[in-house]
Amino acid sequence: MPFTVRTLTAAVFALVASAALPVTAHAQDAPAPECPANLDCQFVPAGYDWSTADHSDPNNYGNYDPANRPVDGQKIQYIVIHDTESVPSSTASPYDQAIASFKNPASGASSHYVIRSSDGQVTQMVPTKDVAWHAGNWTMNEHSIGIEHEGIAAQGGTWYTEQMYRSSAALVKYLAAKYHIPLDRQHILGHEDISRERTKNFVAAHWDPGPYWDWAHYMDLLGAPIRPTGSPDSQVVTINPRYATNQPPMTTCDAAGTCTPLPAHGANFVYLRTAPDETAPLITDPVNHPDGSPGTTAIDDWSDKAVTGRSYALAGQQGDWTAIWYGGQKAWFHNPGHCSTVPGRGLLLTAPDGVSSVPLYGRAYPEQSEYPAAIPFDPIWTVAPVPWTLPAGQTYVATGSFKAENYYARFDPAGVPANHTLVVGGETYFQISYNHRVVYVKASDVKALPYES
């Protein structure tokens, strides 16, 4: 979903309806699109200009940051799948709306690519070397390429066409080869896999492309089908229900709280329960359900859904039920004959002996003392934990590791000192698959279990 602020500061940009603002300072220099030769692909530059009439603040601009990835040290490790989530109008499709929004520097959002539903046409809007504002998480923005897909998650069965899947897969294979990105679900992520950065805005995390995105088919098109990667007795399981026949009940709810059942349709997740019983409550999450109430069947309630391709540490097996460690709790799902999983593998992390819980973070940032004097420290960069923890006795799969980083960027014409500086800290963070999301934990805070081959 593109229509949220995706910068270092959640409050910096306001979405302004005016289309009269300048489109970009670099429109004349629009490069050729970075696409495979057989795709219908065009380049329409995203806005890069002041976002308001106030030119005194070097952070009042949109919609991306020039960079030189990966030469400047920002390794491109992930590709993030989004949907546009805008409603068609009589004058503009969601595809055209997304392009228009990303051209407007007041929108405070961008993506590297947008793909049309009807025929798979691709529009590139930000060069892949630059940092687009797409993921709602600066650590992920630094290290990823964002691809918007025309559509609405709750109507995904209609919008996610075969032409779109095939164009998207061709583009992702091209980008993965260019930047040496592994074609697996640890590196090909949905926006729903990414947490927000801070406790203050944690509840605003998006859930696209949603339950109707056929991850198994998509990975097949990438030439990287979801298959067993571990031995049958592995302590890691990868979620893999059969999309077409996996039709869990779902509802969609309006602002007033009235929920309507959605038509039966293939889906990419399994429901998670508090016990190995179909009558047991769905698990909860303190972000989605701060009152402690159980999860729901609402399509946008990501607290109780484990998605295809994501891997988790095995927490138990009882008859036709499998348990995983998920969001600080033991979560059960119906898995007769292991039909909804395949054995996985990965480095498992746990709390050290004698520690009751380990703090988790929404981003991997340096400490304040590690910033050079030329960069004024913004308090929102303070390294602070999010509302989740890794409790003692539980294990979680590490999905990546890297040094703490923060790419400091302000608007070029503002002429600020030390602009476009990559600040690298001394701390190493692991990225872990914690619940529906990936979050970060300091390597110094956890203990690694023997690696499974």
N, C-alpha and C positions, 0 to 999 in steps of 0.2 A: 504494500500500500504506500503510495508516494506522498500523501498529503499531511505530513508531520514534519516538525523541525528535526533536522538530523545533523546538527552542528555540535561544536564543543559546548555551547551554551543553550539550554532548552528555551530560554526566554529571549534570545537575541532577535529572532525574526518573527514577525507577525505576517500571517497570510493576508496579503492585500489584494483586493479584487481588481484594482486598476490594471489594465493592460497597456497603459500609456508609458510605463517606465521603459528605459532602454533595454534592449534584449541582451546584448553582450558587447563587451569591449573587443572581442576577438572574432566577430562574425565573418570578417573578410578572410580570416585565416583558417576557416573550417577545413580540417583535414579530410582525406578520403576515409571512408568507414573501415574499421578493423573488423572484417568479416570474411568468412570463407567465400571463395569466388562464386559458388553456385547459389548463394542466398540473395534474395531481393533486399538490398540493404542500402540505406541512405544515411547521410550525416546531417543532423539539424542541431546546431550548437545550443547547449543550455545557457541560460543567462549567467553572466559574470559581471556584475555591476553593483553600484550602490542600491540598496533595497528600499531606502527612504530618502526623503529630502535632506535629512540630517547627515552631512558628510564629515562630522567631527569625530564620530566613533568608527575606528577602523574595522569594527566587527559588524557594522550595518551593511552587509552585502550578501549576495547570493550568487550562484547556487552550488558551488563546488570549490575545491581548492587546487590550484595548479601544483603539480609535483613532478617528480621524475622517477616514478616507481618502475622497477625495483632498484634502479641504479642508486637512488638516494638512501637506500637502506630499508625502505618499506617493502618487504617481501609480499607479493600477492599470493595468498595461500587459499583463498576461499572464493566461491561464487555463490551469490545469494539470490534465490528465486522469490520474486514478489508477484502480487497482482495489483492492478491499479485501483480497484475497489470504488471507482467513481460510477455514478449512475448515468446511463445514456440520456441525452436530451434530444430535442427536435433538431438541434443545430450541430451537435458534436457528439461523436462516439467517445467512449472511455479512452480509447487509443489517442484520439485527437486532443482530448482534454488533458491527458498526461503530458503530451508533447507541449501544449500551450502553457501548462503550469510550469514545466521545467525551463521553458524559455523566459519566464517572468522572474526576475531576480528577487521580487518580493515574496515569492512562494517559500523560499528557504528550504528547498528540497530538490533533489535531482537523482537520476540513475544513469548508469552508463548506457543502457539500452532499453528500448521499449519494443514489444512484439505484439503485432495485431492478431486478433483471434481468427478472423475469417480466412486469411490466406498466409499467415506467418510472416508478413512483411516485418523487417527489422529497421528501426531507426536508432542510430547511435547518437547520443547527445553529449557525452563526456569522454574524452580520450582515456583509454585504460591506464595510462601513466598517471593521470590525475585522480584526486580523491573525491568521489561523488558523495553526496549527503543522502544516503538511502537507508541505512540500517538502524538508525536511532541509537547507535552505539559507536563511539569514536574509535575504539580499538578495532572493531570489525570493519568500519569504513576504511581505516588505514590499510587493511590487509585483504580487501575483497573487491570484487566487481559485482555491481548490482544489475539485475535484469528484471524489468517490469513486464508483466504479461497482462494484456487487456482482459479484464474480467472482474467478477464479483465472487468472493469465496463461497458464499452461501448458495450461489448458482453455478458453481464450478463445473458441474456436469454438462452445462450448456456452453460455457465460455471456453473451456479447455479442450480445444479441437485437436484432431490429429495433425493438422497443418501447423498449429502452434507448437505442439510437442516436438515435431520433427525439426522445425526451424530453430527452436530453442536448443535442442540437443546438438544440432550441427554447430551452432554458435559456441556452446559450452565446450564441445570437443576441440574446436579451434583454439579457444582461449586457454583451455587446460594444457594443450600441447605447447602453446606459446610461452606460458608461465610455469610449466612443470607442476601443475596442480593435480593431485591424485583424483581419479574419478571414483569417489566413494562418498558415502553420506556423512563422513566426518568433514569433508571439504566442499561438498555440494549441498548447501544448506537452504532451508526455507527461512523467510523472515521470521516465522513463528519459532524457529530454533534459537533466536537471538534475544538475550535479555536487554532491558534498559540498563543504564549505567549506574544510577544512584537510587537510593531508597525513595527519594522525593518523587521520582517519575516512574517508579517500577511498574505500577499498575497500568501504565500506558503502553506496555509491550504489545506488539501486533501479533496477529494469528494467521496471516496469509502465508502461502496460498491456500491453506485450510485442508479439511478432510477429503475434499473431492480431487485434489491433485494426485494423480496416479504415479507415485514415486517408483513403484516396481517397473511399470512400463517405461517411465522416463529413464531409469537406470539401464534398462535393456537397450533403449535407443542410443544411450551413451556407450554401449559396448561394455558395460560394467554391471551385469546383472547382480542382484542381491543373492549371494550364495553362501554356503558355510565357509567360514574362514578359520574356524577352530575345530578341535576334536569333539566327538560326541559328549565327552564329560567336561567340556569347557565350563568355566565359571562365568562366562560372558554369553549373553543371548542377544541376538539381533531380531528386532520385530519385523515380521514378514507375513502378514495375513494375505489371503487371496483376494485381491481388490474386488473383482466382479461379484463374488459370492459373499464377501464380508459387508453386510448391510446393517450396521448397528442403528438403532433408533436415534434420531436427532431432532432437535427443535430449533426454531429461530424465535427470538424474543424481541419485542418492541420496547421503546423507551419506558412505557408504562408497566413493563414486566409481564405482559401477556405473551405466552409462548404458544407457537403453532407447530404441529408436527411437520417435518419435511418429508417429501416422498422417499420411498425406499430407493437406495442408490448405493453403488459400490463406494467404499471408503478406505482410507489408508491407515486406520488406527485400531487399537483395541482399548476397551474400557478397563480401568483399573479400580479394584475394589479393596476394601479394608480387610476382607477375609475371603477364603476360597469357597464362595457361595454366591449364586446369582442374586440372592436376596440381600446380600450385605451392601451397606452404603458404598457409593463411589467415594474415592479418597478426596481429600480437600487440599487446599493450599492457602497459606495465610495472606497471599497477595490477592488472589481472586475471591477468597471467602474469609475476610478478616474476622467474621463472627464465628468461625469454626464450623459452619454448616457444610454438609457434604457437597461434593461436586455434582454437576447436573448434566443433562443430555443436551444442553444448549450448544450449538455448533461452535460458538466462540468461547466456550469454557474449556480452556486448555489445561486445566488443573488435573484432569482425570483421564487423559488420553496419551497413550504411547504410540508414536508414529513410525511407520515403515522405514526401515533402514537405520534407525537409531539403535545403539547398542547399550546394554545395561548389565550391571553385575547381578548374577543369580543370587537370590535371597532365600529360595525354597522351592520345593516341588511337592504337591500333595494331590495324588490322583491325576485328574485332568487339568489341574490348576498349576500355574507357574507364578512365582513371586520374584520381583526385582526390587532393588533399592532405588527409590524414586522420590526425589524431593524431601529427603529426610525421613522417609517412612517405608515400611514394607508394603508393597502394592501387588495385588493378585489379579491375574487375568486368566480367563478360560482358554485352555490350550490343549484340547484333546489330540493325542497323537503328535504333539508338538507341531500342529499344522499352522500355527501363527508365528513360529520362530525358526531361526536356523542358528546353529552354534556360531558364536563370534569369538573374537580374541581382542586382547588389548592390555595395556598397563593399568592395573587396578591401584587406586589410592585409598588410604584410610587414615583415620586419626592416629597419631602416635600413642603409645602406651601412656596411660595416666592423664590423657587429655580428654575432657568430656565432649568438646566439639571444636571444630575448626572454622574460622570465619571464611566467608566467600565474598567475591567481589564481582561487580558488573563490568569491570574493565581492568586492564593491566597497565597501570600508570607508574611513573617514577615517583619517588618521595620528593617533597618540597625542596629539600636540601640539594637535590641533584639537578635542579634547573640552573642554567647560567644566569649571571646577574643581568644580562641584556634582555632577558625575558621576564616581564612583570608577572609574578605568580598569581593566578586566578584561584580564589578559594574553592571554586567548583572542581578543581583538579585534585583536591585533597584525597588521599587514599583512605577510603572508608568502606566498611563492609555493607552488604545488602541484607535484606531481611531473612535470608536463608543461611543455614550452617550445615556443615558436614558432621553429623553426630558420631560419637564413638561407636564402634561395632558395625558400622556400615561401610560399604565399598562402592566406589564410583569409577567409571572408565575415563581415563585421560584421553582426550581427543587432539591434543597438540600441546606444544610448549614453546615459549619465546621470552625474550627479555622484556622488561617493562619499557614501554615507549609512549611518547606523546608527540605527534607532529604538530608543532606550533605554526599556525598559519593565520594571516590576516590579509585584508584586501590589498592587492599589489599597489594600486595608485595611492594608498594611504601612506606608503613609505615608512612603515614601522621598522625599528631595528630588529635584527635577528629573524626577520620573516622567513618562513619556510625552513625552519630548523627542526630536525628530528632529535628530540631529547631522549637519550637512552639511559635507563637506570640500571642498577646492579642486581635487582631482584629478578629471579626467574619465576614465571607463573606457569602453572598447568591450566589448560582449558579442560573442563570436565563436562560430561553429559550428566546433568544433575536431575532435571525433571523433563519438562517439555523443552527446556532451554539449555544452552551452554553458558557456563559461568566460569570464573577464574579463581584459583586458589594459589597461594604462595607455595612454591616448592619446599621452602624451609618449614612450612607448617604441617606437612603431611608425610606419611610413610608409604613408600611404594612396596607392593607385594611382589613376590617372584613373578616374572613375566611369563605369560602363557604363550607357547609356540603353537 
